[in-house]
């Protein structure tokens, strides 16, 4: 299964692509979609949409995973984040790719074993689990990779549950 993890944002959308099988997760690609603050928001959103479509097609992505943020200190930031998430979901839907969301608590617990782990601990675990030579950067890309690991682990657990229920 090829998983595209996305940590949405309007200025910096992190992404990571991992191929997962029963035995391991293999990094295929990661990075960041950056947009400039002086660019109109509709153009910034189109940039994100186009890049997500390209990633899904280029890597033959089977599932898209998003961070499900339900809390924001600023209303304006929450709306902008919602727009970015909506554009990403639209790109996935137009590519007929299912979308799953996880909360930061779920991701941190899955990757580090502790739901309140600091970002540096998450980065170090992502580095270790994906056997990377360096810490993945920027932070948004590391978070996106953590999403892929969380989803791969959840998917494996769900398959085991299904087998037990048969």
N, C-alpha and C positions, 0 to 999 in steps of 0.2 A: 504494500500500500504506500502510495506517495502522498505525503501530507504537506500542505502549505500552511504554516502558522503565521498569523499576522497580528502585530501589536499596532492598532490603528492610531493615527494622529493626522492632523492636517499639514503640519510642517515637516514631520518626520514619521513615516510609517515603516516600522521594522518588519522584515519578513525572513522566514527561514523555511527551507524545503528539505525534508528528510524522507528517506525511503526506509520503511519499517517492515520487518518480517518477524517471524516467531523468535528468532535468535538475537537480532540486534537492530539498532538504528544506525543508518549511514547518512551522513551529511551530503547533500547534493549541492546546495547553494544557500547563501544568506546575504543580506544587505539591507539597504534602507532606501525608501522612496522619499526624496526631499523636494519640498516646494518652497518657493520664496514668499515671504510675507506680503510683499507689495503686489503680488499677482492676485487678480480677482479670484474669489473662492470657487466660483464655478469652473475656472480653468485648473485650479489646484485639484479639485475633486476629479476632473476629467483625467488629469495626469495620473492620479492614483488608480482610477478605474482602468485606464489603458495598460498600466504596468501590471496590475493584477491579472487582467485577461491574458497578457503576454506570458506571464509566469505560469499560469494554469495550462496554457497551450504548449509552451516550450518544454515543460517538465512532465506533461501528461498527469497533472495533479488529480488525485482521486477524492481527496477531502480537504476542505478549508477549515481552519480552526482560528477562532477569534477570542480575544480577551473580552470578557463580559464585565465591563466596569459599570457599576450601578451607583457610584458615589463620586461626586465632584464638588470641590469647594466653590467653584464659580459656575454659575448658570450658563454664561456664554461659552465657557470651555466645554461644558456638557453637551450643549447643542452642536458645537462644531465637531466634537468627537462622534456624536450620533450621526451627523451627516457622513463622516468618513466611514463609519461602520455600515451605514446604509448603502453607500456606493460599493463597498467591498462585497456585501451580500448580493447586490444586484449583479456584479461581475461574476460571482460564483453561480448565481441562478441562471444567468445567460449562458454560462458554460456547462450547465447541468451538473454542477459539482455541489454535493451536500455541504452544509455549514454546521459546525458544532461550536458552542461557546463554553468557556470555563472561566470561573472567577479567579482573581489573583491568588486567593487562599487555596483553591483547588490545585492550581499550577504549582505553587510553592510547596505544598504538602506532597504532591506527586514527585517533584524533582528533588527536594531536599529532605523531606520527612518532617518539615516544620513549617507551618502555615504563615509564620511571621518572619521568615528568613530574610535577611537583608539582600539587596540586589547583588552584592559581590559574592555572596554564598551561592545564589542561583547561578550566576555566571560561571563560577568555579565548577559547580556540578554539571552544568551543560558542557563545559570544556571536557570534563572527565568522561561523562557518559557518551559523548560523541567523538572522543579521542582526538580532540583538537590540539594543535601545538601551542596556540595562544588563546587567551580569553576572547570570546566573541564580543565584538564591539560594532556599532554603538549599542547602548543599553537596550534600545527598542528591538534591535535584531536579536540580541541575547534572549530577551523576553519572548520573541516569536519562536525561537528555537525551543525554549522551555515549554511553550504551548504544544509543539509537535511531540515532545517527549511525553508530556501529560496525556495527550490524546492516544499515542501509541500504547501506553500502559493501560489506559482505560479500555481501549479496544480489545486488548489481549484479555483483560479481566472479564469483559462482557462475553467474549467467545468461550472462555472457560465456564462461565455461569450457564451459558446456553447448552454446552455439552453435558454439564451435570444435571440439567433439567430434562434431558432427553430420556 
